[in-house]
Amino acid sequence: MSGVQRETFVRFKEDVLKGLSSSPKNLHPKYFYDEKGSALFREIMVLPEYYLTGCELDIFKNKTDELGKMVAMDGTPFDLIELGAGDGFKSTHLLRHLYQENTNFNYMPIDISGTILDILGGSLQSEFPDLEVQRFEGEYMEMLAEACSRSNNRKVVLFLGANIGNMEPDECKGFCAQLQSLLSPGDMVLIGFDLKKDPKQVLNAYNDASGVTSKFNLNLLERINRELMADFDLDQFEHYPSYDPISGACKSFLVSLRKQEVRIDGHTIGFDKNEVICTEISQKYDLTEIQNLAEQTGFHLYGMIHDSKKWFVDAVWQIKKEM
């Protein structure tokens, strides 16, 4: 086990024990994405109910020129830093456009998974042999600080997939404020936001008829069993999604079907019957809330790019240049 892998394991264990000892119990959604979880999420992305991927892909495929003009701005060299790059499924469309336009930029993907970064790096090297790619394995903010220290270029940070919605409102503000503190005047962030819409449509996206989302949530318990020597009985937990159309909070839970105890690497966690573990929040926004969030955390709204159905938006924020 490498140093990075050891650090990741220790953090996983600490976060799991802390989350399951809290009230209410919770698990961080970033831990969904082990090998099996990533495969299940790829299945989710092509489900008819799960509109989010198609909406943002619509932007990156069909409004690439508009995206490119925004991030390239005045033609100065920049570093394109992607938080949670994964396999580059969407961002590669933008990279291709910038590369073909001979734009002067470097690409810096950040991901918690070194394996996925290796796969991404190989595919980019094949298609864009002259593109400067620097990969960063680890937590978002730690790696962003490292990436920002590598050059004096203007920075453009991508945070796609409505991942900003995986945070409670106060956590989201803290995240955006920390992001702003690591950047400089003139730097930009491009953030994907899922918009409020028909409540039934939102809820169905997290409660598909084929049950893949349920398997995806339960796989997190399976991962804890495998990696932390736990003994969760997956048959005694059930996936339950909810959506509040007023606040925009869409949440996923795992419900304990009986009173039970679970052992995790020598620790015992008790569950009452019907007690829940919150596994994910997927916050939905309106346009005013997006603008207010930018202003409250030290950015100004530079522009917004909608998908063709106006169900999703990639918002471009910028830190104002000093006068």
Secondary structure by P-SEA (a helix, b strand, c coil): ccaaaaaaaaaaaaaaaaaaacccbbbbccccccaaaaaaaaaaaaccccaaaaaaaaaaacaaaaaaaaaaccccbbbbccccccccccaaaaaaaaaaacccbbbbbbcccaaaaaaaaaaaaaccccbbbbbbcccaaaaaaaaaaccccbbbbbbcccccccccaaaaaaaaaaaaaaccccbbbbbbbbbbccaaaaaaaaccccaaaaaaaaaaaaaaaaccccccccccbbbbbbbcccccbbbbbbbcccccccccccbbbbbccccccccccbbbbcaaaaaaaaaacccccccccccccccccbbbbbccccc
